[in-house]
């Protein structure tokens, strides 16, 4: 059902929903538009409305072919909306869900487009803070690029900053999506442009591998991995591309490339990955490390249904179809001892292909079988030792004489 948004726009049809609001297909004075209508509880927050208006100039000033432009900001009663360019296509998450992983040329071309958009935003002093496949739109009406990729545009600029007010999040909260959060955000440092580079490198890793480098399991475990773990190598890609990924996933923000550098380097690497098929990479085990053993007679849910690697649901009980769209959700910042991991930390290290992840159900089953084998071997050794002792003792007793069995001194000559 159509509804008016301010005096100039009409929202006609819902295109999608997220935790921050609803995106509508709308109509304005200059034709079709996309209208992101923020939740009513956000619209009733006077502090947030003030920040919304303050950001107007910065958001309206972002004009780049790889950025979904914001045309207008509407504050009208309970309506708080961003009016944006309408992109005829789909988002990158939808394509990734359909294809699981992309050919390296397509992945590199898409990420290079997004890096160019980020470079323009950073030059204008705007940090996105929530780069992820859901916020990358693919223009299906644009020309095809390397690997059959469509032009990529980054959307939802400024939404994280608008919602992230001190009163709303306090010092113990962080905003973002766990799989793509830079370590410095997890540790409570202010977000700079480098957080977008880290998130975009995570997206590139996911496009190539089919899963994020530190995702899976409880959000707290995901946050810890960002701080403590080393990214696991991807076999089959040129070393130059891998080194670029490692640099942009560096724990230290100063070690990462700038967005303009990342875009240029990726385009230089396109000839190296031209014609390469999607990587054949085994997805890591998805069972949480501290998952309890199922009780007798209890149904066991397949691992793929328990945990979805591409996006971690932050709201307990959220449906998978909705949780992968969640963004800008407040989470508690883990304490230093939690980040350290302790004796049962979740840090993952590179392991041989096919080997079970420590703590997973497969690992526990292998460990149980190994213990059973070792136990049986130990029992056999003990039994063999007992039989050998009995035989030796029996042989001594059978051939001994009374004199032999005594410790007599040698006879005198």
C-alpha angles and dihedrals in degrees: 000000000000120000134184119248107198116316099302107044140061123199109213110168137014113244099179147334134231137171091265097050148295129298116219134191102236145173128233139172091280098043137267118006139170114242120200105201111196121220117279093241088058092048090054092055105098093195091054091047089054091051089046091057092043091056093051096098095047094047096045090048095063105103117164135129090241096049125077099235122230108226100183146353117223125202109177122150106299093350119101110172145164115215109209141175113279113241115202103219142049138285125265093247091061091052092046091050089052099045100025092213135015133229108267093245092055092044093050093046093050094048091046089056091051091047089055090052091049091050090058092047094048091049087056091050096253122132116197097206096188109061109163138130092272090062096049114087123199115216104221091188093058126092119280116255135192114329091010093293122160122221110281124219128189116226140183096053113174098012094107092048092048094052096039101085121154092240093050099046105021120197094294096059134078130193127222143061113301100227093058103037117124116233093245091060090051089052092052100254121143114268115253131177091279091070089066091052091052092049093047091050087052089053091051091050089050093049090053100040104029092237137060119259097241104020132113133083129025117002090238090057090049091053091049092052092055089060102037110027135082117226114256113239122251113226120220103034126107114271091236091060092046093051089050090053093048092050093051091046092052115137091227111073092212090061094062125092123252116252094253091051092048093052093049094046092049092053090051089055095051094093090055093057099036111130095008114141121230112287120264099226128160111236112234120251110279100206114114112247093236096045110140122235113262115256121247110287093008116137114246115223114218113255094241090059094047098054130020110206100203096061131012115219110233098189114073111242094014115152115248091237090059102033094066088062096051117116141159091033118158116242132179115258107240117241120249092257090053091051090051088061098216124217092325099039118156097231110142123208129195111279135181116282111273094017113131119249113251109261095020123124090253090051092050091049092049090047092051092050091047091051091049091051092047091047092051091047091050091050091051091050092050091048092048091049090050093051091047092051091048092050092048092048093045091051093051092049094048096054100037128107126203090258093047091054094055129077096235123170118247115270118262116248 
